[in-house]
Amino acid sequence: MIDGSKQPATIDFVRPGEKQVWTSGIVRFKNDRLEVLYQPRAQERPTSFENPPYGFYLFTLTKTK
């Protein structure tokens, strides 16, 4: 689930059929890309895309035409 009311927007990952949040992160749209910063099973949500904490992953989805 993405919550765009916060800055940066947050995302919670939930496995199918479960209610418990598996991990959480932040998301942003940048031009034609969606960027997600997270760490599997992290206890803390990152607060910024600048200087992400060690061990976090950034993945980018790009819209194609």
C-alpha positions in Angstrom: 0.0 0.0 0.0 1.3 3.5 -0.9 0.5 6.5 1.2 1.0 9.7 -0.8 -0.1 12.0 2.0 3.4 11.9 3.5 6.6 13.3 2.2 8.3 11.2 0.9 5.4 8.9 0.1 5.6 5.6 2.0 5.0 2.0 0.9 4.3 -1.1 2.9 4.8 -4.5 1.5 2.4 -7.3 2.6 2.6 -10.9 1.4 -0.5 -12.3 -0.4 -3.0 -13.6 2.1 -1.4 -11.9 5.1 -2.2 -8.7 7.0 1.2 -8.1 8.7 3.6 -5.7 7.0 6.6 -7.6 5.7 8.8 -4.5 5.1 8.3 -0.9 4.4 10.0 1.9 2.4 9.6 5.1 0.6 8.6 5.9 -3.0 8.8 8.7 -5.5 7.9 9.5 -9.0 10.8 11.1 -11.0 10.0 11.9 -14.6 8.9 8.6 -16.2 10.3 6.5 -13.3 9.0 5.1 -10.0 11.7 4.7 -7.4 11.4 2.5 -4.3 13.9 2.5 -1.4 13.5 -0.3 1.1 15.3 -3.0 3.1 13.8 -6.5 3.5 12.5 -6.9 7.1 13.8 -3.5 8.1 12.8 -2.2 11.5 13.0 1.4 10.4 11.6 3.1 7.3 14.1 5.3 5.4 13.3 9.0 5.6 15.1 10.3 2.4 16.5 9.1 -0.9 19.6 11.2 -0.2 22.3 9.2 1.7 20.2 6.0 2.2 21.1 3.8 5.2 23.6 1.0 4.6 22.0 -2.2 3.3 18.9 -0.6 1.7 17.9 -1.3 -1.9 16.8 1.2 -4.5 14.9 -0.1 -7.4 13.6 1.8 -10.4 10.7 1.0 -12.7 10.7 2.9 -16.0 7.6 3.5 -18.1 8.2 2.6 -21.7 6.2 4.0 -24.6 
